[in-house]
């Protein structure tokens, strides 16, 4: 029995399905824990053994575990090594990382961008004081969200509005003008669909958030092929693939399970 979990957003559930279905097709019994919550809930559950596997993002998990001593960089291999050093005492392994990368992106509507001549994050500096930032409730405590915006870009927003993790509430708030700047993931199809301006992270606040599964060691020792199967999925996964699957689930309202199955079949990962 392998307990596979995801965070509380579409992309994470898609990734959960990709990894779960490949194991399932190869004789593993899977117990799914979809949308278990934020990292503050999921990571302790993994450490306790309540779950066995969760698809993660290298730099965000490294910074979450390292607190102020983060060694996360824009280099995925170095970030993966720093992360493994933190996971080893917990009997957890981070497997291979994907080419697919998804970081926090900060977006504005085209009207806001045109009015304030915004193309990159540092362009916000003179106008942030009149602007409301919208993002996930945990954003003010996160180094790659409000903390980082203040530290790296010296941005002081008029207000912060807690919404969701790059989901429909954030999109609706941007469209209605309830927030001026919204946090969406860089793989969000809404960015293109709604012609939002994704502000260029010109001071490199966001780091190597490549996708990689983290797994309890006892799963890897129990089945010799688990590692090979999981790495096989990761090896194929590109950022474009992820954005496309996010569109199918978030915009076309397809089921994450079906979208994952179609993808795995197309890549010859399911027989």
C-alpha positions in Angstrom: 0.0 0.0 0.0 1.4 3.4 -1.1 -0.4 6.5 0.2 -0.1 9.2 -2.4 -1.1 12.8 -1.5 -1.4 16.2 -3.2 -1.7 19.8 -2.1 -4.9 21.8 -2.4 -4.6 22.9 -6.1 -5.3 21.3 -9.5 -1.7 20.9 -10.7 -0.8 19.0 -7.6 -3.7 16.6 -8.0 -2.7 16.0 -11.6 0.9 15.2 -10.5 -0.5 12.9 -7.8 -2.4 11.0 -10.4 0.6 10.7 -12.8 2.7 9.1 -10.1 -0.1 7.0 -8.5 -1.4 5.6 -11.8 2.1 4.4 -12.9 2.6 2.6 -9.6 -0.9 1.2 -9.8 -0.4 -0.2 -13.3 2.6 -2.0 -12.0 1.0 -3.9 -9.2 1.1 -1.4 -6.3 -2.0 -0.8 -4.2 -2.6 3.0 -4.0 -4.5 5.0 -1.4 -5.1 8.5 -2.6 -5.2 11.6 -0.3 -6.1 14.3 -2.8 -6.0 18.0 -1.8 -4.8 17.2 1.7 -4.0 20.9 2.3 -1.0 23.2 2.3 2.6 22.2 2.9 2.2 23.0 6.6 -0.2 20.0 6.7 1.3 17.7 4.1 5.0 17.8 5.1 4.4 16.7 8.7 2.1 13.9 7.4 4.9 12.6 5.2 7.4 12.8 8.1 5.0 10.8 10.3 4.2 8.2 7.7 0.5 9.2 7.3 1.4 9.5 3.6 4.2 8.0 1.6 4.6 10.2 -1.5 3.9 13.7 -2.5 4.9 15.5 -5.7 6.9 18.6 -4.6 8.7 21.7 -5.9 12.4 21.7 -5.1 13.2 25.2 -3.9 9.9 25.8 -2.0 10.3 22.6 0.0 14.0 23.2 0.7 13.2 26.7 2.0 10.3 25.5 4.0 12.4 22.9 5.8 15.6 25.0 6.1 13.7 28.1 7.4 16.3 30.9 7.5 19.2 28.7 6.5 18.0 28.1 3.0 20.5 27.0 0.3 17.9 26.9 -2.5 19.2 28.6 -5.7 18.1 28.8 -9.3 20.2 25.7 -10.0 18.0 22.6 -9.7 20.8 20.1 -9.1 22.3 22.1 -6.2 18.8 22.8 -4.8 18.0 19.0 -4.9 21.2 18.2 -3.1 20.5 20.8 -0.4 17.0 19.4 -0.1 18.2 15.8 0.2 20.5 16.8 3.0 17.5 18.0 4.9 15.4 14.9 4.1 18.0 12.2 4.8 17.5 12.3 8.7 13.8 12.0 8.1 14.1 8.8 6.0 12.7 10.5 3.0 14.2 10.7 -0.5 13.7 13.3 -3.2 13.8 11.5 -6.6 14.8 12.9 -9.9 13.5 16.3 -10.8 11.6 17.2 -14.0 12.4 19.7 -16.6 8.9 21.0 -15.7 9.2 24.0 -13.4 6.4 26.0 -11.7 7.0 29.0 -9.6 5.0 31.7 -8.1 4.2 34.3 -10.8 2.8 37.8 -10.1 0.3 39.0 -12.7 -1.7 42.1 -13.4 -4.4 42.7 -16.0 -3.4 44.3 -19.3 -5.2 47.5 -18.3 -3.2 47.8 -15.1 0.0 47.0 -16.9 -0.7 49.7 -19.6 -1.8 52.3 -17.1 1.3 51.9 -14.8 3.8 50.8 -17.5 4.4 47.4 -15.8 6.6 44.7 -17.4 8.8 43.5 -14.6 8.5 43.1 -10.8 10.7 46.1 -10.0 8.3 48.4 -12.0 5.8 47.9 -9.1 8.1 49.7 -6.6 6.7 53.3 -7.1 3.0 52.1 -7.3 2.7 49.2 -4.9 1.6 51.6 -2.1 -1.7 52.1 -3.9 -2.1 48.5 -4.8 -3.8 45.4 -3.2 -1.9 42.1 -3.6 -4.0 38.9 -3.7 -2.7 35.4 -3.0 -2.9 32.3 -0.9 -3.6 32.8 2.8 -0.1 31.6 3.7 1.6 34.2 1.4 2.5 36.6 4.2 4.6 33.9 5.9 6.3 32.6 2.8 9.8 33.6 1.6 8.8 33.4 -2.1 5.6 35.4 -1.6 5.0 38.5 0.5 8.2 38.2 2.6 10.4 37.9 -0.5 8.5 40.8 -2.3 9.4 43.0 0.6 12.9 41.8 1.0 14.1 41.5 -2.6 11.9 44.1 -4.3 11.2 46.4 -1.4 7.5 46.3 -2.2 5.0 47.7 0.4 1.5 47.0 -0.8 -1.5 48.9 0.5 -3.1 45.7 1.6 -3.0 41.9 1.2 -6.2 39.9 0.4 -6.1 36.2 1.3 -7.6 34.2 -1.6 -6.6 30.8 -2.9 -3.4 29.1 -4.2 -3.4 30.4 -7.7 -7.0 29.4 -8.3 -10.4 30.7 -9.4 -10.7 33.2 -6.5 -7.5 34.9 -7.5 -8.5 35.1 -11.2 -12.0 36.5 -10.3 -10.5 39.1 -7.9 -8.1 40.3 -10.7 -10.9 40.5 -13.2 -13.2 42.4 -10.8 -10.5 44.8 -9.7 -10.7 43.6 -6.0 -6.9 43.0 -6.2 -4.4 44.8 -8.5 -1.7 42.2 -8.4 -2.4 38.4 -8.1 -0.3 35.4 -7.4 -0.8 32.7 -10.1 1.5 29.8 -10.8 3.6 30.3 -13.9 2.0 27.2 -15.5 -1.5 28.7 -15.2 -3.3 28.7 -18.6 -5.3 31.7 -17.4 -2.3 33.9 -17.9 -2.5 33.4 -21.7 -6.2 33.0 -21.9 -7.0 36.3 -20.1 -4.1 38.2 -21.6 -2.7 39.0 -18.1 0.8 40.4 -17.9 3.1 38.1 -16.0 5.7 40.4 -14.5 9.2 39.4 -15.1 11.1 38.3 -12.0 14.0 40.6 -12.8 15.7 40.2 -9.4 15.3 36.4 -9.3 13.2 36.0 -6.2 11.8 32.7 -7.5 14.2 29.8 -7.5 14.5 26.2 -9.0 11.0 25.0 -8.3 11.3 22.0 -10.6 8.8 19.2 -9.9 10.1 16.1 -8.0 8.4 13.5 -6.0 9.4 13.0 -2.4 9.0 9.5 -1.1 9.4 7.7 2.2 12.5 5.4 2.0 10.5 2.3 3.1 8.5 2.5 -0.1 11.7 2.6 -2.2 13.2 -0.4 -0.3 9.9 -2.4 -0.3 9.6 -2.4 -4.1 12.7 -2.4 -6.2 11.0 -0.8 -9.2 9.2 2.1 -7.5 12.1 4.5 -8.0 12.5 3.5 -11.7 8.8 3.9 -12.4 8.5 7.3 -10.7 11.6 8.6 -12.3 10.2 7.4 -15.7 7.3 9.8 -15.3 9.5 12.7 -14.2 11.9 12.3 -17.1 9.1 13.0 -19.6 7.4 15.9 -17.9 7.9 19.4 -19.4 6.6 22.8 -18.3 4.4 22.9 -21.5 3.0 19.5 -20.6 2.1 20.7 -17.1 0.5 23.9 -18.5 -1.6 21.9 -21.0 -2.8 19.5 -18.3 -3.7 22.4 -16.0 -5.8 23.9 -18.8 -7.7 20.6 -19.3 -8.5 20.4 -15.6 -8.9 24.1 -14.6 -10.5 25.5 -17.7 -12.0 22.5 -19.6 -13.2 20.9 -16.4 -11.9 17.5 -17.1 -11.2 15.1 -14.3 -7.5 15.0 -13.1 -7.6 11.2 -13.2 -8.6 11.1 -16.9 -6.2 13.8 -17.9 -3.3 12.0 -16.2 -4.2 8.7 -17.8 -4.3 10.2 -21.3 -0.9 11.8 -20.8 0.7 8.7 -19.4 -0.7 6.7 -22.3 0.5 9.2 -24.9 4.0 8.9 -23.4 3.9 5.1 -23.4 4.1 5.1 -19.6 1.0 3.0 -19.3 0.7 -0.2 -21.2 
